[in-house]
Amino acid sequence: MTATPKGFATALRSATPVANARIAGIGGYRPRRIVPNSEIVERIDSSDEWIRERSGIIERRWAGDGESVIDMSVMAAEPALEMAGITGSDIDAVLVATVSWPYQTPAAAPLVAERFGSKGMALDISAACAGYCHGIALANDMVRGGSAENVLVVGVERLSDFTSRDDRGTAFIFGDGAGAAVVSRSDTPGIGPTIWGSDGAQWDVISQTESWIDVHEQKLRWPHIGMQGQTVFRWAVWGMAPVAQRALDAAGVTADQLDAFVPHQANVRIIDAMVKQLKLPDGLAIARDIAYTGNTSAASVPLAMERMVRKGQIPSGGLALQIGFGAGLSYAAQVVVIP
């Protein structure tokens, strides 16, 4: 084996030692247009009562002109940077979690970075509803490893572009929006170990109904996202509660030490079932942002957290268990200190 050059070894020893990281700021943006259930029910032969009972959704937001994936990302990131006390020039890296940026390349992240005058590393994460929690994990590792001091993590979706208005199983579910967090170097640990993984054998349970090859060859209009609802429900309830518990265990935290539970806003019945499976204590703040925002995929966890922080429903410095799960099937969970 070739010996490691002395200069290289010296450089490694003098590199920044492992630091701590925390979420220093959080922000959110919800599009201007409010879409109540009454606007959706006729085309899917449904009712407001049926949608509320099935999903917990009362209304959702859909983006319009001037509310692109980039625009929403920037508008969510601005208050996050302000809370963190930094400016765009302080951003060392941008991670954008999204599945609805309409370009195969380039990624959305470099354009978001450019809006803030940052030349830092920038890339997109395609992990659907779990993307934001993946981003927090990666940002934590980057800061702790010394490759960045401030990482902007954005979860953003414009899913109204990929939603069939005639699909009774999904037309009422999806919404648009963006949530953002700044992960920064900290004197004390603020992000617990991430429990993450995937089950590619079930990739078709939540998927784009047509590939871009189909769109090209068959001259189709926009593809939409399809979902096998019952399969997803069972997987989320019975598969994700143990993942959330493992995140608690990895962080050395018990349920009674939590101040908030912020799960992916997929369905209020899934949220309630997970609360029961985890035996979370009465009175714990539970995110149910889905009622007025819908399922915003990668934006769901940060938007839910942002609302709770902004409304003073959870204490700064407290502990929150957050988990994202969805297409892939992919998932990620961690305990974080509330900004």
Stockholm file with secondary structure:
# STOCKHOLM 1.0

chainA/1-339         MTATPKGFATALRSATPVANARIAGIGGYRPRRIVPNSEIVERIDSSDEWIRERSGIIERRWAGDGESVIDMSVMAAEPALEMAGITGSDIDAVLVATVSWPYQTPAAAPLVAERFGSKGMALDISAACAGYCHGIALANDMVRGGSAENVLVVGVERLSDFTSRDDRGTAFIFGDGAGAAVVSRSDTPGIGPTIWGSDGAQWDVISQTESWIDVHEQKLRWPHIGMQGQTVFRWAVWGMAPVAQRALDAAGVTADQLDAFVPHQANVRIIDAMVKQLKLPDGLAIARDIAYTGNTSAASVPLAMERMVRKGQIPSGGLALQIGFGAGLSYAAQVVVIP
#=GR chainA/1-339 SS CCCCCHHHHHHHHHSCCCCEEEEEEEEEECCSEEEEGGGTGGGGTCCHHHHHHHHCCSEEEECCTTCCHHHHHHHHHHHHHHHHTCCGGGCCEEEEECSCCSCSSSCSHHHHHHHTTCCSEEEEECCGGGHHHHHHHHHHHHHHHTSCSEEEEEEEEEGGGGCCTTCTTTTTTBCEEEEEEEEEEESSCCBCCCEEEECGGGGGGEEESSCHHHHHHHTCCCCCEEECHHHHHHIIIIIHHHHHHHHHHHHTCCGGGCSEEEECCSCHHHHHHHHHHHTCCTTCEECCTHHHHCBCGGGHHHHHHHHHHHTTCSCTTCEEEEEEEETTTEEEEEEEECC
#=GC SS_cons         CCCCCHHHHHHHHHSCCCCEEEEEEEEEECCSEEEEGGGTGGGGTCCHHHHHHHHCCSEEEECCTTCCHHHHHHHHHHHHHHHHTCCGGGCCEEEEECSCCSCSSSCSHHHHHHHTTCCSEEEEECCGGGHHHHHHHHHHHHHHHTSCSEEEEEEEEEGGGGCCTTCTTTTTTBCEEEEEEEEEEESSCCBCCCEEEECGGGGGGEEESSCHHHHHHHTCCCCCEEECHHHHHHIIIIIHHHHHHHHHHHHTCCGGGCSEEEECCSCHHHHHHHHHHHTCCTTCEECCTHHHHCBCGGGHHHHHHHHHHHTTCSCTTCEEEEEEEETTTEEEEEEEECC
//
